[in-house]
């Protein structure tokens, strides 16, 4: 009889233990549980695990892009070479619209204030990528033709050259 009593006590023990005040103390802490309280803000410059969209769909969306390529002599040289291959046919070797076709198609002077001061680097990159009204695209195969001849980086090198080398062309050429 005694044995049965012991056995019953042993079997009943776990449920009794669960009822003890400390049996849930791992769960009931003064911490904030999931879905409780206010989430702490993400640290600066953190990104969602799914990433952030980096693709822009048109020139308008590119105008605030930040140029990731530093203005170095190497970058200016690459930009200059690409400019002479891809842009000079219409905008002229000096960018001053002195090419034979410039006046016929309305290619503009790229050294004047309109381009140098009022167009952002992102906008210039967007213009090279998506083209303009008459000007063809160099980063997408668009509606009005165009090619993706220039890589993303190459387009930034051209932007660096447009903003920092073109107006100093004589200095660049001497280097
Ligand atoms: C086939 C001729 C042609 C070529 C090649 C060309 N452009 Fe243009 N570009 C134009 C014409 C025409 C305009 C003015 C009309 C327009 O906006 O389409 C223009 C306008 C621009 C503008 C002004 C955009 C604006 O917002 O007003 C920039 C900047 C420019 N070109 C840069 C370049 C660069 C950089 C290259 C080389 C990667 C290049 N272009 C190659 C014809 C050309």
Backbone and ligand atoms as CSV (ligand in chain L), in Angstrom:
chain,resi,resn,atom,element,x,y,z
A,1,UNK,N,N,0.823,-1.213,0.000
A,1,UNK,CA,C,0.000,0.000,0.000
A,1,UNK,C,C,0.856,1.262,0.000
A,2,UNK,N,N,1.900,1.178,0.790
A,2,UNK,CA,C,2.827,2.296,0.899
A,2,UNK,C,C,3.469,2.609,-0.460
A,3,UNK,N,N,3.833,1.461,-1.172
A,3,UNK,CA,C,4.476,1.601,-2.494
A,3,UNK,C,C,3.583,2.342,-3.470
A,4,UNK,N,N,2.311,1.960,-3.437
A,4,UNK,CA,C,1.362,2.622,-4.351
A,4,UNK,C,C,1.291,4.117,-4.031
A,5,UNK,N,N,1.291,4.462,-2.811
A,5,UNK,CA,C,1.242,5.872,-2.401
A,5,UNK,C,C,2.470,6.627,-2.917
A,6,UNK,N,N,3.632,5.991,-2.793
A,6,UNK,CA,C,4.877,6.609,-3.282
A,6,UNK,C,C,4.804,6.805,-4.786
A,7,UNK,N,N,4.364,5.740,-5.485
A,7,UNK,CA,C,4.259,5.799,-6.947
A,7,UNK,C,C,3.335,6.932,-7.391
A,8,UNK,N,N,2.188,7.018,-6.730
A,8,UNK,CA,C,1.231,8.077,-7.077
A,8,UNK,C,C,1.845,9.458,-6.835
A,9,UNK,N,N,2.564,9.590,-5.749
A,9,UNK,CA,C,3.205,10.873,-5.448
A,9,UNK,C,C,4.204,11.232,-6.540
A,10,UNK,N,N,5.017,10.222,-6.932
A,10,UNK,CA,C,6.015,10.466,-7.976
A,10,UNK,C,C,5.342,10.881,-9.289
A,11,UNK,N,N,4.254,10.186,-9.638
A,11,UNK,CA,C,3.551,10.500,-10.883
A,11,UNK,C,C,2.924,11.891,-10.824
A,12,UNK,N,N,2.451,12.271,-9.657
A,12,UNK,CA,C,1.758,13.558,-9.525
A,12,UNK,C,C,2.731,14.728,-9.422
A,13,UNK,N,N,3.993,14.395,-9.111
A,13,UNK,CA,C,4.976,15.451,-8.853
A,13,UNK,C,C,5.137,16.473,-9.993
A,14,UNK,N,N,5.317,16.006,-11.241
A,14,UNK,CA,C,5.536,17.004,-12.315
A,14,UNK,C,C,4.453,18.064,-12.386
A,15,UNK,N,N,3.191,17.652,-12.273
A,15,UNK,CA,C,2.127,18.655,-12.379
A,15,UNK,C,C,2.180,19.613,-11.198
A,16,UNK,N,N,2.582,19.051,-10.058
A,16,UNK,CA,C,2.710,19.918,-8.877
A,16,UNK,C,C,3.846,20.910,-9.084
A,17,UNK,N,N,4.950,20.408,-9.693
A,17,UNK,CA,C,6.111,21.275,-9.913
A,17,UNK,C,C,5.748,22.433,-10.826
A,18,UNK,N,N,4.961,22.128,-11.883
A,18,UNK,CA,C,4.557,23.197,-12.813
A,18,UNK,C,C,3.810,24.309,-12.095
A,19,UNK,N,N,3.172,23.956,-11.041
A,19,UNK,CA,C,2.377,24.953,-10.324
A,19,UNK,C,C,3.216,25.794,-9.383
A,20,UNK,N,N,4.442,25.374,-9.189
A,20,UNK,CA,C,5.272,26.170,-8.283
A,20,UNK,C,C,5.587,27.526,-8.897
A,21,UNK,N,N,5.703,28.499,-8.047
A,21,UNK,CA,C,5.841,29.866,-8.576
A,21,UNK,C,C,7.036,30.054,-9.503
A,22,UNK,N,N,8.123,29.322,-9.266
A,22,UNK,CA,C,9.324,29.547,-10.093
A,22,UNK,C,C,9.350,28.716,-11.371
A,23,UNK,N,N,8.288,27.889,-11.575
A,23,UNK,CA,C,8.348,26.999,-12.716
A,23,UNK,C,C,8.249,27.736,-14.056
A,24,UNK,N,N,7.767,28.981,-14.059
A,24,UNK,CA,C,7.656,29.711,-15.327
A,24,UNK,C,C,8.606,30.902,-15.375
A,25,UNK,N,N,9.546,30.909,-14.456
A,25,UNK,CA,C,10.346,32.132,-14.374
A,25,UNK,C,C,11.250,32.350,-15.588
A,26,UNK,N,N,11.451,31.309,-16.413
A,26,UNK,CA,C,12.220,31.541,-17.631
A,26,UNK,C,C,11.423,32.390,-18.622
A,27,UNK,N,N,10.088,32.208,-18.551
A,27,UNK,CA,C,9.250,32.939,-19.508
A,27,UNK,C,C,8.877,34.319,-18.993
A,28,UNK,N,N,8.535,34.355,-17.702
A,28,UNK,CA,C,8.059,35.628,-17.170
A,28,UNK,C,C,9.210,36.475,-16.648
A,29,UNK,N,N,9.881,37.084,-17.571
A,29,UNK,CA,C,10.967,37.979,-17.188
A,29,UNK,C,C,10.518,39.406,-17.447
A,30,UNK,N,N,11.269,40.349,-16.914
A,30,UNK,CA,C,10.867,41.737,-17.186
A,30,UNK,C,C,11.241,42.171,-18.604
A,31,UNK,N,N,11.472,41.214,-19.510
A,31,UNK,CA,C,11.833,41.587,-20.878
A,31,UNK,C,C,10.575,41.834,-21.711
A,32,UNK,N,N,10.767,42.462,-22.890
A,32,UNK,CA,C,9.628,42.706,-23.782
A,32,UNK,C,C,9.446,41.487,-24.663
A,33,UNK,N,N,8.255,40.934,-24.671
A,33,UNK,CA,C,8.008,39.720,-25.446
A,33,UNK,C,C,7.692,40.078,-26.899
A,34,UNK,N,N,7.754,39.081,-27.764
A,34,UNK,CA,C,7.424,39.365,-29.169
A,34,UNK,C,C,6.067,40.044,-29.280
A,35,UNK,N,N,5.968,40.999,-30.172
A,35,UNK,CA,C,4.744,41.760,-30.436
A,35,UNK,C,C,4.397,42.743,-29.322
A,36,UNK,N,N,5.231,42.819,-28.274
A,36,UNK,CA,C,4.952,43.773,-27.203
A,36,UNK,C,C,5.828,45.008,-27.384
A,37,UNK,N,N,5.336,46.123,-26.923
A,37,UNK,CA,C,6.161,47.322,-26.873
A,37,UNK,C,C,6.451,47.910,-28.239
A,38,UNK,N,N,7.317,48.897,-28.248
A,38,UNK,CA,C,7.655,49.609,-29.484
A,38,UNK,C,C,8.981,49.074,-30.006
A,39,UNK,N,N,9.030,48.801,-31.305
A,39,UNK,CA,C,10.274,48.296,-31.874
A,39,UNK,C,C,11.353,49.368,-31.848
A,40,UNK,N,N,12.560,48.991,-31.537
A,40,UNK,CA,C,13.645,49.970,-31.584
A,40,UNK,C,C,13.929,50.296,-33.043
A,41,UNK,N,N,14.239,51.555,-33.323
A,41,UNK,CA,C,14.502,51.890,-34.736
A,41,UNK,C,C,15.754,51.174,-35.236
A,42,UNK,N,N,15.796,50.913,-36.549
A,42,UNK,CA,C,16.973,50.261,-37.119
A,42,UNK,C,C,18.167,51.202,-37.051
A,43,UNK,N,N,19.350,50.661,-36.866
A,43,UNK,CA,C,20.533,51.539,-36.878
A,43,UNK,C,C,20.667,52.216,-38.232
A,44,UNK,N,N,21.302,53.370,-38.240
A,44,UNK,CA,C,21.470,54.114,-39.483
A,44,UNK,C,C,22.160,53.250,-40.536
A,45,UNK,N,N,21.755,53.390,-41.764
A,45,UNK,CA,C,22.342,52.711,-42.931
A,45,UNK,C,C,22.079,51.213,-42.973
A,46,UNK,N,N,21.200,50.688,-42.061
A,46,UNK,CA,C,20.880,49.266,-42.184
A,46,UNK,C,C,19.833,49.114,-43.282
A,47,UNK,N,N,19.823,47.963,-43.934
A,47,UNK,CA,C,18.891,47.752,-45.041
A,47,UNK,C,C,18.041,46.529,-44.757
A,48,UNK,N,N,16.827,46.491,-45.292
A,48,UNK,CA,C,15.991,45.308,-45.087
A,48,UNK,C,C,16.679,44.062,-45.643
A,49,UNK,N,N,16.413,42.891,-45.014
A,49,UNK,CA,C,17.088,41.673,-45.494
A,49,UNK,C,C,16.749,41.366,-46.945
A,50,UNK,N,N,15.607,41.874,-47.397
A,50,UNK,CA,C,15.240,41.620,-48.793
A,50,UNK,C,C,15.941,42.602,-49.735
A,51,UNK,N,N,16.739,43.514,-49.176
A,51,UNK,CA,C,17.449,44.477,-50.008
A,51,UNK,C,C,16.588,45.681,-50.327
A,52,UNK,N,N,17.192,46.668,-50.941
A,52,UNK,CA,C,16.446,47.849,-51.353
A,52,UNK,C,C,16.521,47.955,-52.873
A,53,UNK,N,N,15.476,48.491,-53.495
A,53,UNK,CA,C,15.530,48.567,-54.953
A,53,UNK,C,C,16.643,49.493,-55.421
A,54,UNK,N,N,17.482,49.020,-56.295
A,54,UNK,CA,C,18.558,49.875,-56.790
A,54,UNK,C,C,18.379,50.138,-58.273
A,55,UNK,N,N,17.318,49.584,-58.830
A,55,UNK,CA,C,17.108,49.762,-60.250
A,55,UNK,C,C,16.259,51.006,-60.478
A,56,UNK,N,N,16.657,51.833,-61.390
A,56,UNK,CA,C,15.834,52.982,-61.717
A,56,UNK,C,C,15.218,52.736,-63.087
A,57,UNK,N,N,14.001,53.252,-63.273
A,57,UNK,CA,C,13.279,52.926,-64.488
A,57,UNK,C,C,13.411,53.985,-65.565
A,58,UNK,N,N,13.772,55.209,-65.157
A,58,UNK,CA,C,13.888,56.271,-66.156
A,58,UNK,C,C,14.788,57.395,-65.640
A,59,UNK,N,N,14.958,58.405,-66.465
A,59,UNK,CA,C,15.869,59.494,-66.127
A,59,UNK,C,C,15.414,60.252,-64.880
A,60,UNK,N,N,14.101,60.432,-64.775
A,60,UNK,CA,C,13.538,61.151,-63.630
A,60,UNK,C,C,13.939,60.455,-62.314
A,61,UNK,N,N,13.855,59.115,-62.317
A,61,UNK,CA,C,14.178,58.365,-61.095
A,61,UNK,C,C,15.675,58.363,-60.793
A,62,UNK,N,N,16.491,58.656,-61.810
A,62,UNK,CA,C,17.940,58.606,-61.559
A,62,UNK,C,C,18.512,59.934,-61.067
A,63,UNK,N,N,17.695,60.978,-61.072
A,63,UNK,CA,C,18.291,62.307,-60.864
A,63,UNK,C,C,18.919,62.506,-59.478
A,64,UNK,N,N,18.469,61.729,-58.471
A,64,UNK,CA,C,19.054,61.879,-57.135
A,64,UNK,C,C,20.083,60.803,-56.808
A,65,UNK,N,N,20.438,59.977,-57.775
A,65,UNK,CA,C,21.433,58.931,-57.513
A,65,UNK,C,C,22.760,59.579,-57.114
A,66,UNK,N,N,23.444,58.914,-56.197
A,66,UNK,CA,C,24.739,59.430,-55.752
A,66,UNK,C,C,25.837,58.716,-56.539
A,67,UNK,N,N,26.726,59.496,-57.092
A,67,UNK,CA,C,27.824,58.944,-57.885
A,67,UNK,C,C,28.744,58.099,-57.000
A,68,UNK,N,N,28.833,56.779,-57.281
A,68,UNK,CA,C,29.651,55.930,-56.407
A,68,UNK,C,C,31.132,55.917,-56.804
A,69,UNK,N,N,31.460,56.528,-57.940
A,69,UNK,CA,C,32.841,56.454,-58.435
A,69,UNK,C,C,33.574,57.766,-58.128
A,70,UNK,N,N,34.661,57.661,-57.389
A,70,UNK,CA,C,35.426,58.857,-57.020
A,70,UNK,C,C,36.067,59.481,-58.257
A,71,UNK,N,N,36.214,60.810,-58.205
A,71,UNK,CA,C,36.853,61.514,-59.316
A,71,UNK,C,C,38.371,61.354,-59.188
A,72,UNK,N,N,38.909,60.368,-59.865
A,72,UNK,CA,C,40.354,60.142,-59.847
A,72,UNK,C,C,40.873,60.347,-61.266
A,73,UNK,N,N,42.177,60.463,-61.398
A,73,UNK,CA,C,42.746,60.618,-62.737
A,73,UNK,C,C,42.368,59.413,-63.592
A,74,UNK,N,N,42.386,58.209,-62.979
A,74,UNK,CA,C,42.045,56.995,-63.738
A,74,UNK,C,C,40.612,57.058,-64.248
A,75,UNK,N,N,39.694,57.505,-63.371
A,75,UNK,CA,C,38.291,57.593,-63.771
A,75,UNK,C,C,38.116,58.633,-64.880
A,76,UNK,N,N,38.780,59.792,-64.742
A,76,UNK,CA,C,38.657,60.845,-65.753
A,76,UNK,C,C,39.196,60.354,-67.104
A,77,UNK,N,N,40.266,59.586,-67.049
A,77,UNK,CA,C,40.839,59.078,-68.305
A,77,UNK,C,C,39.888,58.108,-68.981
A,78,UNK,N,N,39.287,57.209,-68.193
A,78,UNK,CA,C,38.320,56.266,-68.765
A,78,UNK,C,C,37.151,57.030,-69.352
A,79,UNK,N,N,36.650,58.011,-68.574
A,79,UNK,CA,C,35.519,58.808,-69.027
A,79,UNK,C,C,35.835,59.548,-70.316
A,80,UNK,N,N,37.053,60.060,-70.395
A,80,UNK,CA,C,37.462,60.819,-71.579
A,80,UNK,C,C,37.474,59.916,-72.810
A,81,UNK,N,N,38.067,58.723,-72.652
A,81,UNK,CA,C,38.121,57.784,-73.776
A,81,UNK,C,C,36.707,57.438,-74.242
A,82,UNK,N,N,35.839,57.125,-73.276
A,82,UNK,CA,C,34.466,56.748,-73.636
A,82,UNK,C,C,33.732,57.921,-74.268
A,83,UNK,N,N,33.958,59.120,-73.735
A,83,UNK,CA,C,33.307,60.308,-74.294
A,83,UNK,C,C,33.698,60.478,-75.758
A,84,UNK,N,N,34.986,60.305,-76.043
A,84,UNK,CA,C,35.456,60.505,-77.414
A,84,UNK,C,C,34.893,59.440,-78.358
A,85,UNK,N,N,34.660,58.241,-77.815
A,85,UNK,CA,C,34.096,57.181,-78.659
A,85,UNK,C,C,32.587,57.377,-78.849
A,86,UNK,N,N,31.879,57.598,-77.742
A,86,UNK,CA,C,30.418,57.536,-77.793
A,86,UNK,C,C,29.714,58.884,-77.925
A,87,UNK,N,N,30.322,59.954,-77.470
A,87,UNK,CA,C,29.572,61.203,-77.397
A,87,UNK,C,C,30.039,62.244,-78.399
A,88,UNK,N,N,31.322,62.184,-78.766
A,88,UNK,CA,C,31.886,63.285,-79.546
A,88,UNK,C,C,31.284,63.388,-80.952
A,89,UNK,N,N,30.807,62.278,-81.484
A,89,UNK,CA,C,30.247,62.332,-82.834
A,89,UNK,C,C,29.165,63.401,-82.925
A,90,UNK,N,N,28.385,63.543,-81.867
A,90,UNK,CA,C,27.332,64.556,-81.873
A,90,UNK,C,C,27.717,65.806,-81.092
A,91,UNK,N,N,28.312,65.630,-79.916
A,91,UNK,CA,C,28.584,66.792,-79.063
A,91,UNK,C,C,29.948,67.430,-79.340
A,92,UNK,N,N,30.750,66.806,-80.198
A,92,UNK,CA,C,32.069,67.357,-80.512
A,92,UNK,C,C,33.127,66.862,-79.543
A,93,UNK,N,N,34.391,66.862,-79.999
A,93,UNK,CA,C,35.488,66.373,-79.155
A,93,UNK,C,C,35.668,67.228,-77.903
A,94,UNK,N,N,35.342,68.500,-78.004
A,94,UNK,CA,C,35.478,69.375,-76.830
A,94,UNK,C,C,34.148,69.485,-76.073
A,95,UNK,N,N,33.108,68.844,-76.594
A,95,UNK,CA,C,31.800,68.914,-75.943
A,95,UNK,C,C,31.047,70.197,-76.233
A,96,UNK,N,N,31.647,71.077,-77.041
A,96,UNK,CA,C,31.016,72.380,-77.301
A,96,UNK,C,C,30.107,72.341,-78.521
A,97,UNK,N,N,29.614,71.183,-78.847
A,97,UNK,CA,C,28.698,71.012,-79.976
A,97,UNK,C,C,29.315,71.490,-81.289
A,98,UNK,N,N,30.610,71.219,-81.458
A,98,UNK,CA,C,31.256,71.679,-82.693
A,98,UNK,C,C,31.329,70.559,-83.743
A,99,UNK,N,N,30.588,69.452,-83.527
A,99,UNK,CA,C,30.623,68.382,-84.527
A,99,UNK,C,C,29.795,68.785,-85.745
A,100,UNK,N,N,30.079,68.195,-86.901
A,100,UNK,CA,C,29.353,68.584,-88.122
A,100,UNK,C,C,27.841,68.369,-88.022
A,101,UNK,N,N,27.402,67.389,-87.217
A,101,UNK,CA,C,25.956,67.122,-87.162
A,101,UNK,C,C,25.245,67.869,-86.033
A,102,UNK,N,N,26.023,68.449,-85.120
A,102,UNK,CA,C,25.408,69.032,-83.917
A,102,UNK,C,C,24.250,69.979,-84.217
A,103,UNK,N,N,24.492,70.901,-85.152
A,103,UNK,CA,C,23.436,71.886,-85.398
A,103,UNK,C,C,22.239,71.260,-86.112
A,104,UNK,N,N,22.499,70.204,-86.873
A,104,UNK,CA,C,21.391,69.565,-87.614
A,104,UNK,C,C,20.444,68.807,-86.682
A,105,UNK,N,N,21.005,68.159,-85.654
A,105,UNK,CA,C,20.127,67.385,-84.759
A,105,UNK,C,C,19.883,68.071,-83.426
A,106,UNK,N,N,20.547,69.185,-83.218
A,106,UNK,CA,C,20.315,69.935,-81.969
A,106,UNK,C,C,21.108,69.426,-80.781
A,107,UNK,N,N,22.279,68.788,-81.057
A,107,UNK,CA,C,23.122,68.351,-79.939
A,107,UNK,C,C,23.668,69.577,-79.222
A,108,UNK,N,N,23.566,69.581,-77.912
A,108,UNK,CA,C,23.858,70.810,-77.166
A,108,UNK,C,C,25.312,70.881,-76.710
A,109,UNK,N,N,25.726,72.086,-76.339
A,109,UNK,CA,C,27.047,72.343,-75.767
A,109,UNK,C,C,27.044,71.793,-74.332
A,110,UNK,N,N,27.933,70.842,-74.077
A,110,UNK,CA,C,27.930,70.208,-72.751
A,110,UNK,C,C,28.806,70.959,-71.747
A,111,UNK,N,N,29.464,72.036,-72.201
A,111,UNK,CA,C,30.337,72.771,-71.275
A,111,UNK,C,C,29.632,73.991,-70.683
A,112,UNK,N,N,28.422,74.266,-71.165
A,112,UNK,CA,C,27.771,75.489,-70.647
A,112,UNK,C,C,27.118,75.246,-69.279
A,113,UNK,N,N,26.652,76.352,-68.682
A,113,UNK,CA,C,26.109,76.300,-67.330
A,113,UNK,C,C,24.922,75.365,-67.177
A,114,UNK,N,N,24.098,75.270,-68.245
A,114,UNK,CA,C,22.904,74.428,-68.162
A,114,UNK,C,C,23.308,73.011,-67.759
A,115,UNK,N,N,24.315,72.456,-68.426
A,115,UNK,CA,C,24.749,71.091,-68.119
A,115,UNK,C,C,25.640,71.066,-66.879
A,116,UNK,N,N,26.601,71.989,-66.829
A,116,UNK,CA,C,27.606,71.949,-65.762
A,116,UNK,C,C,27.032,72.300,-64.388
A,117,UNK,N,N,26.122,73.256,-64.350
A,117,UNK,CA,C,25.646,73.712,-63.040
A,117,UNK,C,C,24.264,73.191,-62.685
A,118,UNK,N,N,23.353,73.128,-63.680
A,118,UNK,CA,C,21.979,72.822,-63.263
A,118,UNK,C,C,21.588,71.348,-63.393
A,119,UNK,N,N,22.354,70.535,-64.121
A,119,UNK,CA,C,21.984,69.115,-64.192
A,119,UNK,C,C,22.773,68.317,-63.153
A,120,UNK,N,N,22.059,67.511,-62.358
A,120,UNK,CA,C,22.733,66.720,-61.315
A,120,UNK,C,C,23.504,65.571,-61.952
A,121,UNK,N,N,24.448,65.019,-61.196
A,121,UNK,CA,C,25.223,63.893,-61.707
A,121,UNK,C,C,24.304,62.710,-62.022
A,122,UNK,N,N,23.299,62.518,-61.139
A,122,UNK,CA,C,22.341,61.433,-61.357
A,122,UNK,C,C,21.578,61.622,-62.670
A,123,UNK,N,N,21.206,62.874,-62.938
A,123,UNK,CA,C,20.471,63.178,-64.180
A,123,UNK,C,C,21.354,62.893,-65.401
A,124,UNK,N,N,22.627,63.282,-65.314
A,124,UNK,CA,C,23.551,63.023,-66.427
A,124,UNK,C,C,23.679,61.518,-66.657
A,125,UNK,N,N,23.830,60.778,-65.552
A,125,UNK,CA,C,23.934,59.316,-65.641
A,125,UNK,C,C,22.653,58.750,-66.269
A,126,UNK,N,N,21.508,59.318,-65.847
A,126,UNK,CA,C,20.219,58.882,-66.384
A,126,UNK,C,C,20.092,59.204,-67.865
A,127,UNK,N,N,20.628,60.354,-68.271
A,127,UNK,CA,C,20.575,60.737,-69.685
A,127,UNK,C,C,21.394,59.757,-70.524
A,128,UNK,N,N,22.589,59.398,-70.029
A,128,UNK,CA,C,23.416,58.444,-70.765
A,128,UNK,C,C,22.740,57.067,-70.779
A,129,UNK,N,N,22.134,56.709,-69.650
A,129,UNK,CA,C,21.503,55.386,-69.543
A,129,UNK,C,C,20.267,55.264,-70.426
A,130,UNK,N,N,19.357,56.248,-70.297
A,130,UNK,CA,C,18.051,56.124,-70.965
A,130,UNK,C,C,17.927,56.978,-72.220
A,131,UNK,N,N,18.941,57.795,-72.505
A,131,UNK,CA,C,18.838,58.686,-73.650
A,131,UNK,C,C,18.008,59.903,-73.300
A,132,UNK,N,N,17.882,60.811,-74.268
A,132,UNK,CA,C,17.070,62.000,-74.021
A,132,UNK,C,C,15.976,62.012,-75.089
A,133,UNK,N,N,15.696,63.178,-75.664
A,133,UNK,CA,C,14.614,63.210,-76.666
A,133,UNK,C,C,15.114,62.707,-78.009
A,134,UNK,N,N,16.234,63.257,-78.445
A,134,UNK,CA,C,16.823,62.821,-79.711
A,134,UNK,C,C,17.984,61.865,-79.424
A,135,UNK,N,N,18.667,62.166,-78.352
A,135,UNK,CA,C,19.867,61.405,-77.998
A,135,UNK,C,C,19.556,59.948,-77.658
A,136,UNK,N,N,20.379,59.029,-78.202
A,136,UNK,CA,C,20.134,57.604,-77.934
A,136,UNK,C,C,20.551,57.175,-76.526
A,137,UNK,N,N,20.043,56.013,-76.102
A,137,UNK,CA,C,20.373,55.453,-74.787
A,137,UNK,C,C,21.625,54.593,-74.881
A,138,UNK,N,N,22.412,54.605,-73.791
A,138,UNK,CA,C,23.611,53.767,-73.763
A,138,UNK,C,C,23.577,52.724,-72.654
A,139,UNK,N,N,22.465,52.671,-71.921
A,139,UNK,CA,C,22.380,51.710,-70.821
A,139,UNK,C,C,21.192,50.777,-70.959
A,140,UNK,N,N,20.303,51.073,-71.875
A,140,UNK,CA,C,19.140,50.204,-72.099
A,140,UNK,C,C,18.833,50.175,-73.586
A,141,UNK,N,N,18.209,49.104,-74.004
A,141,UNK,CA,C,17.731,49.062,-75.376
A,141,UNK,C,C,16.307,49.600,-75.303
A,142,UNK,N,N,16.170,50.867,-75.619
A,142,UNK,CA,C,14.896,51.544,-75.389
A,142,UNK,C,C,13.994,51.578,-76.608
A,143,UNK,N,N,12.918,52.350,-76.460
A,143,UNK,CA,C,11.938,52.439,-77.551
A,143,UNK,C,C,12.551,53.042,-78.811
A,144,UNK,N,N,13.400,54.095,-78.593
A,144,UNK,CA,C,13.972,54.753,-79.769
A,144,UNK,C,C,15.346,54.149,-80.085
A,145,UNK,N,N,15.443,52.827,-80.016
A,145,UNK,CA,C,16.710,52.168,-80.288
A,145,UNK,C,C,17.580,52.218,-79.055
A,146,UNK,N,N,18.816,52.610,-79.223
A,146,UNK,CA,C,19.720,52.649,-78.084
A,146,UNK,C,C,20.444,51.326,-77.924
A,147,UNK,N,N,21.449,51.335,-77.049
A,147,UNK,CA,C,22.237,50.125,-76.832
A,147,UNK,C,C,22.605,50.074,-75.368
A,148,UNK,N,N,23.019,48.910,-74.905
A,148,UNK,CA,C,23.569,48.910,-73.543
A,148,UNK,C,C,25.078,48.732,-73.615
A,149,UNK,N,N,25.684,49.508,-74.490
A,149,UNK,CA,C,27.128,49.448,-74.709
A,149,UNK,C,C,27.943,49.818,-73.476
A,150,UNK,N,N,27.444,50.760,-72.684
A,150,UNK,CA,C,28.222,51.240,-71.540
A,150,UNK,C,C,27.727,50.608,-70.247
A,151,UNK,N,N,28.660,50.058,-69.460
A,151,UNK,CA,C,28.277,49.454,-68.181
A,151,UNK,C,C,27.911,50.571,-67.204
A,152,UNK,N,N,27.293,50.183,-66.094
A,152,UNK,CA,C,26.906,51.162,-65.074
A,152,UNK,C,C,28.115,52.007,-64.676
A,153,UNK,N,N,29.224,51.326,-64.400
A,153,UNK,CA,C,30.436,52.023,-63.970
A,153,UNK,C,C,30.966,52.954,-65.058
A,154,UNK,N,N,30.979,52.454,-66.283
A,154,UNK,CA,C,31.490,53.279,-67.387
A,154,UNK,C,C,30.687,54.561,-67.528
A,155,UNK,N,N,29.363,54.464,-67.287
A,155,UNK,CA,C,28.532,55.671,-67.394
A,155,UNK,C,C,28.907,56.688,-66.319
A,156,UNK,N,N,29.263,56.188,-65.115
A,156,UNK,CA,C,29.702,57.116,-64.058
A,156,UNK,C,C,31.052,57.739,-64.416
A,157,UNK,N,N,31.927,56.965,-65.080
A,157,UNK,CA,C,33.207,57.551,-65.503
A,157,UNK,C,C,32.940,58.698,-66.487
A,158,UNK,N,N,31.976,58.493,-67.387
A,158,UNK,CA,C,31.648,59.565,-68.340
A,158,UNK,C,C,31.105,60.781,-67.586
A,159,UNK,N,N,30.259,60.521,-66.562
A,159,UNK,CA,C,29.720,61.632,-65.766
A,159,UNK,C,C,30.862,62.386,-65.099
A,160,UNK,N,N,31.809,61.647,-64.513
A,160,UNK,CA,C,32.969,62.303,-63.874
A,160,UNK,C,C,33.706,63.174,-64.873
A,161,UNK,N,N,33.891,62.640,-66.073
A,161,UNK,CA,C,34.602,63.407,-67.101
A,161,UNK,C,C,33.796,64.640,-67.513
A,162,UNK,N,N,32.479,64.443,-67.690
A,162,UNK,CA,C,31.626,65.579,-68.085
A,162,UNK,C,C,31.744,66.718,-67.080
A,163,UNK,N,N,31.695,66.378,-65.783
A,163,UNK,CA,C,31.664,67.404,-64.740
A,163,UNK,C,C,33.043,67.923,-64.355
A,164,UNK,N,N,34.076,67.087,-64.530
A,164,UNK,CA,C,35.375,67.486,-63.995
A,164,UNK,C,C,36.503,67.557,-65.007
A,165,UNK,N,N,36.297,66.964,-66.180
A,165,UNK,CA,C,37.403,66.929,-67.126
A,165,UNK,C,C,37.137,67.733,-68.382
A,166,UNK,N,N,35.897,67.697,-68.823
A,166,UNK,CA,C,35.552,68.296,-70.111
A,166,UNK,C,C,35.941,69.771,-70.207
A,167,UNK,N,N,35.592,70.527,-69.160
A,167,UNK,CA,C,35.891,71.964,-69.223
A,167,UNK,C,C,37.378,72.242,-69.041
A,168,UNK,N,N,38.099,71.240,-68.534
A,168,UNK,CA,C,39.552,71.390,-68.386
A,168,UNK,C,C,40.269,70.542,-69.420
A,169,UNK,N,N,39.662,70.430,-70.584
A,169,UNK,CA,C,40.161,69.490,-71.594
A,169,UNK,C,C,41.644,69.682,-71.911
A,170,UNK,N,N,42.103,70.907,-71.987
A,170,UNK,CA,C,43.514,71.118,-72.352
A,170,UNK,C,C,44.429,70.531,-71.279
A,171,UNK,N,N,43.993,70.684,-69.997
A,171,UNK,CA,C,44.782,70.138,-68.897
A,171,UNK,C,C,44.794,68.605,-68.973
A,172,UNK,N,N,43.590,68.045,-69.263
A,172,UNK,CA,C,43.457,66.583,-69.376
A,172,UNK,C,C,44.366,66.046,-70.470
A,173,UNK,N,N,44.316,66.734,-71.618
A,173,UNK,CA,C,45.058,66.253,-72.785
A,173,UNK,C,C,46.557,66.257,-72.506
A,174,UNK,N,N,46.989,67.223,-71.677
A,174,UNK,CA,C,48.424,67.339,-71.390
A,174,UNK,C,C,48.909,66.233,-70.459
A,175,UNK,N,N,47.999,65.606,-69.706
A,175,UNK,CA,C,48.405,64.608,-68.714
A,175,UNK,C,C,48.868,63.295,-69.330
L,1,LIG,C1,C,23.399,60.785,-81.950
L,1,LIG,C2,C,23.831,62.018,-81.380
L,1,LIG,C3,C,24.187,62.051,-79.918
L,1,LIG,C4,C,25.094,61.283,-79.246
L,1,LIG,C5,C,25.986,60.197,-79.819
L,1,LIG,C6,C,25.089,61.734,-77.875
L,1,LIG,N1,N,24.196,62.752,-77.719
L,1,LIG,FE1,FE,23.825,63.785,-76.009
L,1,LIG,N2,N,22.364,64.827,-76.950
L,1,LIG,C7,C,22.087,64.755,-78.307
L,1,LIG,C8,C,21.029,65.689,-78.621
L,1,LIG,C9,C,20.452,65.914,-80.011
L,1,LIG,C10,C,20.685,66.333,-77.420
L,1,LIG,C11,C,19.633,67.438,-77.210
L,1,LIG,C12,C,18.237,66.928,-77.420
L,1,LIG,C13,C,17.896,65.858,-76.439
L,1,LIG,O1,O,17.838,66.152,-75.234
L,1,LIG,O2,O,17.697,64.721,-76.875
L,1,LIG,C14,C,21.534,65.757,-76.387
L,1,LIG,C15,C,21.507,66.138,-75.073
L,1,LIG,C16,C,22.410,65.736,-74.126
L,1,LIG,C17,C,22.430,66.182,-72.756
L,1,LIG,C18,C,21.454,67.155,-72.105
L,1,LIG,C19,C,20.317,66.404,-71.473
L,1,LIG,C20,C,19.257,67.321,-70.923
L,1,LIG,O3,O,18.700,66.989,-69.870
L,1,LIG,O4,O,18.952,68.362,-71.518
L,1,LIG,C21,C,23.489,65.581,-72.166
L,1,LIG,C22,C,23.950,65.757,-70.718
L,1,LIG,C23,C,24.127,64.736,-73.151
L,1,LIG,N3,N,23.448,64.845,-74.321
L,1,LIG,C24,C,25.241,63.969,-72.905
L,1,LIG,C25,C,25.723,63.018,-73.811
L,1,LIG,C26,C,26.760,62.059,-73.498
L,1,LIG,C27,C,27.506,61.990,-72.181
L,1,LIG,C28,C,26.923,61.270,-74.596
L,1,LIG,C29,C,27.829,60.085,-74.743
L,1,LIG,C30,C,27.626,58.977,-73.840
L,1,LIG,C31,C,25.997,61.753,-75.611
L,1,LIG,N4,N,25.290,62.805,-75.097
L,1,LIG,C32,C,25.889,61.217,-76.877
L,1,LIG,C33,C,22.659,63.933,-79.224
L,1,LIG,C34,C,23.615,62.971,-78.934
